[in-house]
Amino acid sequence: MAERKVASMRDAIADLVRDGETLAIEGFTHLICFAAGHEIIRQRRRDLTLCRMTPDVIYDQMIGAGVARKLVFSWLGNPGVGSLHAIRRRVEDADPAPLEIEEYSHFGMVCRYVAGASNLPFFPIRSYFESDLPKANPRIVPIRSPYGDEDVYVVPPLRPDVAIVHAQRADAFGNAQIWGLLGCQKEAAFAADRVIVVCEEVVEESVIRADPNRTAIPGIVVDAVVEEPFACHPSYAQGYYDRDNRFYLEWDAIARDPERLELWLNEWVYDLGSHSEYVEKWGDAQWSRLRPGVAMSGEVNYGEYA
């Protein structure tokens, strides 16, 4: 029998995320698990290396709360708004402390995850020709092609200690299903030493087995399953709730002012005991505003064979 892996967010973070480790919270605009980041802040983790293709507002919040010493990324900003100001203060002014950064292109980060997931020593990538990124990042290295006389750039594998991914649903054994916009959650999960799957709902194994093509992450690589509705706010979960663009716009003003940022962290993270309290604090009107209408993705006949 497979092992049931359901845990609370508090226990999953306490057991699997440790000071000084490398952490990836992946999800490309869609399915970004803010609730996990808030619990890491709440538990006052320190000296983390944070990895993400696009450091969204969640990493601005985490870095503003002092959990990280380094950021590995490929594009940095508050989507559609501008800078991530808590990160910018750390990088430009060492305020309140320096933050080490390691930058790649989007495809460079994807290749790093693929190399980590595939147990490769490096991954070749052509898109750094005519780029100035290799000058800024000595980990992007040119090598001679073994099949010709040309040079090709390579990137090192990325193997996080912990990957946290969000899914719409999962069973108790960690088999997680995702639909809608997909990033490199699968690659990050396979590359990581430990994996936490957070989902909108835990469903019976029969539900997963009845719709296997949606299963993006198999339970064999998962260490903990956390059921946490609305865990991605202000990001979104296709079919469950929409992206809260209003929040992203408001965050710009909050993050610009260190005092306002500290007040926000106190009110919405430190003073709350869990993400369910965060959901309750926002109130039903907020979730009604973000809840989408119904648009079914129809069923197909797989065929029954003797």
C-alpha positions as CSV (number, residue, x, y, z in Angstrom):
1,M,0.0,0.0,0.0
2,A,1.2,3.5,-0.8
3,E,1.9,5.8,2.1
4,R,-0.7,8.6,2.8
5,K,1.2,11.9,2.9
6,V,-1.4,14.4,4.0
7,A,-0.1,17.0,6.4
8,S,-0.9,20.5,7.6
9,M,1.0,23.4,6.1
10,R,2.6,24.1,9.4
11,D,3.9,20.6,9.8
12,A,5.0,20.2,6.2
13,I,7.1,23.4,6.4
14,A,8.4,22.6,9.9
15,D,9.5,19.1,8.8
16,L,10.8,19.7,5.3
17,V,12.1,23.3,5.0
18,R,15.3,24.0,6.9
19,D,17.5,27.1,7.4
20,G,20.3,27.5,4.9
21,E,18.8,25.3,2.2
22,T,17.8,25.9,-1.4
23,L,14.0,26.3,-1.9
24,A,12.0,26.6,-5.1
25,I,8.3,27.7,-5.1
26,E,7.4,27.3,-8.8
27,G,4.4,28.1,-10.9
28,F,4.4,30.4,-13.9
29,T,2.0,33.3,-13.0
30,H,-0.5,30.6,-12.3
31,L,-0.5,28.4,-9.2
32,I,2.1,30.3,-7.1
33,C,1.8,29.0,-3.6
34,F,1.8,32.2,-1.5
35,A,0.4,30.3,1.5
36,A,3.6,28.2,1.7
37,G,5.8,31.3,1.5
38,H,3.8,32.9,4.3
39,E,4.2,29.9,6.5
40,I,8.0,30.0,5.9
41,I,7.9,33.6,7.0
42,R,5.8,32.8,10.0
43,Q,8.2,30.1,11.1
44,R,11.1,32.5,10.6
45,R,13.3,30.5,8.3
46,R,16.7,32.1,7.6
47,D,19.5,32.1,5.1
48,L,17.5,30.4,2.3
49,T,18.5,30.4,-1.3
50,L,15.3,31.1,-3.2
51,C,14.9,29.9,-6.8
52,R,12.2,30.8,-9.2
53,M,11.9,31.6,-12.8
54,T,9.9,34.8,-12.0
55,P,10.3,36.1,-8.5
56,D,6.7,37.2,-8.0
57,V,5.4,39.3,-5.1
58,I,5.7,36.2,-2.8
59,Y,9.5,36.4,-3.0
60,D,9.4,40.1,-2.4
61,Q,7.4,39.4,0.8
62,M,9.7,36.6,1.8
63,I,12.9,38.6,1.2
64,G,11.3,41.6,2.9
65,A,10.8,39.4,5.9
66,G,14.4,38.4,5.9
67,V,14.3,34.7,5.1
68,A,16.8,34.7,2.2
69,R,20.5,35.3,1.6
70,K,20.4,34.6,-2.2
71,L,18.0,34.7,-5.1
72,V,18.4,32.6,-8.3
73,F,16.0,33.8,-11.0
74,S,15.4,34.6,-14.7
75,W,13.1,37.7,-14.6
76,L,12.5,40.0,-11.7
77,G,9.4,42.2,-11.2
78,N,5.9,42.7,-10.0
79,P,4.0,41.5,-13.1
80,G,2.4,44.3,-15.0
81,V,3.4,46.9,-12.4
82,G,7.1,47.4,-12.0
83,S,9.8,46.7,-9.5
84,L,9.8,44.4,-6.5
85,H,10.9,47.0,-4.0
86,A,11.9,44.9,-1.0
87,I,14.3,42.9,-3.3
88,R,15.5,46.1,-5.0
89,R,16.5,47.7,-1.6
90,R,18.5,44.6,-0.7
91,V,20.3,44.4,-4.1
92,E,20.9,48.1,-4.7
93,D,21.4,49.5,-1.2
94,A,22.1,46.4,1.0
95,D,19.1,47.5,3.0
96,P,18.8,46.0,5.6
97,A,21.5,43.5,4.3
98,P,23.0,42.5,1.0
99,L,21.3,39.9,-1.2
100,E,23.3,37.8,-3.6
101,I,21.7,37.3,-7.0
102,E,22.3,34.8,-9.8
103,E,20.5,35.6,-13.0
104,Y,19.6,33.4,-16.1
105,S,17.3,33.7,-19.0
106,H,13.9,31.9,-18.7
107,F,15.1,29.1,-20.9
108,G,18.4,28.9,-18.9
109,M,16.4,28.3,-15.7
110,V,14.2,25.7,-17.4
111,C,17.4,23.9,-18.6
112,R,18.9,24.0,-15.1
113,Y,15.8,22.3,-13.7
114,V,15.8,19.7,-16.6
115,A,19.5,19.0,-15.9
116,G,18.7,18.5,-12.2
117,A,15.7,16.3,-12.9
118,S,17.7,14.2,-15.4
119,N,20.8,13.9,-13.2
120,L,22.9,15.6,-15.9
121,P,26.2,17.4,-15.1
122,F,25.2,20.4,-17.2
123,F,22.8,21.4,-20.0
124,P,23.8,23.1,-23.3
125,I,21.9,26.2,-24.5
126,R,22.4,28.3,-27.6
127,S,20.4,31.4,-26.5
128,Y,23.3,33.0,-24.7
129,F,25.1,33.9,-27.9
130,E,25.3,37.7,-28.2
131,S,24.0,38.0,-24.6
132,D,25.8,39.8,-21.8
133,L,24.5,37.4,-19.2
134,P,27.6,35.1,-19.3
135,K,29.7,38.2,-18.4
136,A,27.5,38.8,-15.4
137,N,27.1,35.2,-14.3
138,P,30.3,33.1,-14.3
139,R,28.2,29.9,-13.9
140,I,27.1,30.2,-17.6
141,V,30.2,28.7,-19.2
142,P,31.3,28.2,-22.9
143,I,32.6,24.8,-23.8
144,R,33.7,23.3,-27.1
145,S,31.1,21.1,-28.8
146,P,32.3,17.4,-28.9
147,Y,30.5,17.1,-32.3
148,G,32.0,20.1,-34.1
149,D,34.3,23.1,-33.9
150,E,31.8,25.5,-32.3
151,D,31.5,26.7,-28.7
152,V,28.2,26.3,-26.9
153,Y,27.2,27.7,-23.5
154,V,26.2,25.4,-20.7
155,V,24.3,25.9,-17.4
156,P,24.7,23.9,-14.2
157,P,21.9,21.6,-12.9
158,L,19.6,23.1,-10.3
159,R,18.7,20.6,-7.6
160,P,16.7,22.4,-4.8
161,D,16.6,20.9,-1.4
162,V,12.9,21.5,-1.4
163,A,10.4,22.3,-4.2
164,I,6.9,23.5,-3.4
165,V,4.3,23.3,-6.1
166,H,0.6,24.0,-6.2
167,A,-2.0,21.9,-8.0
168,Q,-5.7,22.0,-8.3
169,R,-6.1,18.6,-6.8
170,A,-4.1,15.7,-5.5
171,D,-4.8,12.4,-3.8
172,A,-3.5,11.5,-0.3
173,F,-0.5,9.7,-1.9
174,G,0.8,12.8,-3.7
175,N,-0.4,12.3,-7.2
176,A,-1.1,15.8,-8.3
177,Q,-3.2,17.1,-11.2
178,I,-2.8,20.5,-12.9
179,W,-4.7,22.1,-15.7
180,G,-4.3,25.6,-17.2
181,L,-1.1,27.5,-17.6
182,L,1.9,25.3,-16.7
183,G,5.4,26.4,-15.8
184,C,8.3,24.1,-14.7
185,Q,6.6,22.7,-11.7
186,K,7.2,19.1,-12.9
187,E,10.9,19.7,-13.6
188,A,11.4,21.4,-10.2
189,A,9.7,18.5,-8.4
190,F,11.8,15.9,-10.1
191,A,15.0,17.9,-9.5
192,A,14.4,18.5,-5.8
193,D,15.4,16.3,-2.9
194,R,12.1,16.9,-1.1
195,V,8.7,18.0,-2.5
196,I,5.6,19.5,-0.9
197,V,2.5,19.5,-3.0
198,V,-0.2,22.0,-2.0
199,C,-3.6,21.7,-3.5
200,E,-7.0,23.2,-3.5
201,E,-8.5,19.9,-2.6
202,V,-7.5,16.4,-1.7
203,V,-9.6,13.9,-3.7
204,E,-10.0,10.2,-3.8
205,E,-7.5,8.1,-5.6
206,S,-10.2,7.0,-8.0
207,V,-10.7,10.6,-9.2
208,I,-7.0,10.8,-10.2
209,R,-7.0,7.4,-11.8
210,A,-10.1,8.3,-13.9
211,D,-8.4,11.3,-15.4
212,P,-4.7,10.3,-15.7
213,N,-3.6,12.8,-18.3
214,R,-4.0,15.7,-15.9
215,T,-1.5,14.2,-13.5
216,A,1.6,16.4,-13.7
217,I,3.5,15.1,-10.7
218,P,3.5,11.5,-9.5
219,G,3.3,10.7,-5.8
220,I,6.5,8.8,-5.9
221,V,8.5,12.1,-5.7
222,V,6.2,13.8,-3.2
223,D,6.9,13.9,0.6
224,A,3.9,15.8,1.8
225,V,0.4,16.8,0.5
226,V,-1.2,19.9,2.0
227,E,-4.9,20.8,1.3
228,E,-5.1,24.6,1.4
229,P,-7.9,26.3,-0.5
230,F,-7.1,29.7,-1.9
231,A,-3.4,29.1,-1.2
232,C,-2.2,30.9,-4.3
233,H,-3.9,34.3,-3.7
234,P,-3.2,36.8,-5.2
235,S,-2.0,34.4,-8.0
236,Y,-4.8,32.1,-9.3
237,A,-5.9,28.5,-9.7
238,Q,-7.6,27.8,-13.0
239,G,-11.2,26.8,-12.3
240,Y,-11.1,27.8,-8.6
241,Y,-10.4,31.5,-8.4
242,D,-9.1,34.3,-10.6
243,R,-5.9,36.4,-10.3
244,D,-6.3,39.3,-7.9
245,N,-4.8,42.1,-10.1
246,R,-6.0,44.7,-7.6
247,F,-3.6,43.2,-5.0
248,Y,-0.6,43.3,-7.3
249,L,-1.2,47.0,-7.9
250,E,-1.6,47.7,-4.2
251,W,1.5,45.8,-3.4
252,D,3.6,48.3,-5.3
253,A,2.8,51.1,-2.8
254,I,3.2,48.8,0.2
255,A,6.6,47.5,-0.8
256,R,8.0,50.9,-1.6
257,D,7.8,51.9,2.1
258,P,9.7,49.6,4.5
259,E,7.4,50.6,7.4
260,R,4.2,49.8,5.4
261,L,5.8,46.5,4.4
262,E,6.5,45.6,8.0
263,L,2.9,46.5,9.0
264,W,1.5,44.4,6.2
265,L,3.7,41.4,7.2
266,N,2.5,41.8,10.8
267,E,-1.2,42.0,9.9
268,W,-1.4,39.4,7.2
269,V,1.3,36.9,8.2
270,Y,2.8,37.1,11.7
271,D,-0.5,37.9,13.5
272,L,-2.3,35.0,11.8
273,G,-1.9,31.4,12.8
274,S,-2.6,29.8,9.4
275,H,-3.7,30.5,5.8
276,S,-7.3,29.6,6.7
277,E,-7.2,32.7,9.0
278,Y,-5.9,34.7,6.1
279,V,-8.8,33.5,4.0
280,E,-11.3,34.3,6.7
281,K,-9.8,37.8,7.2
282,W,-10.3,38.7,3.5
283,G,-14.0,37.7,3.9
284,D,-16.5,36.0,1.6
285,A,-17.0,39.0,-0.7
286,Q,-13.3,38.8,-1.8
287,W,-13.6,35.2,-2.8
288,S,-17.0,35.7,-4.5
289,R,-15.4,38.5,-6.5
290,L,-12.6,36.1,-7.7
291,R,-14.6,32.9,-8.2
292,P,-15.0,32.2,-11.9
293,G,-18.0,31.0,-13.8
294,V,-18.3,27.4,-15.1
295,A,-16.5,26.4,-18.3
296,M,-16.3,22.6,-18.5
297,S,-13.4,20.8,-20.2
298,G,-15.4,17.9,-21.8
299,E,-14.9,14.2,-21.3
300,V,-13.4,11.9,-24.0
301,N,-14.0,8.2,-24.6
302,Y,-10.8,6.3,-23.8
303,G,-12.5,3.1,-25.0
304,E,-13.1,-0.2,-23.1
305,Y,-11.2,-3.2,-24.4
306,A,-11.7,-6.9,-23.7
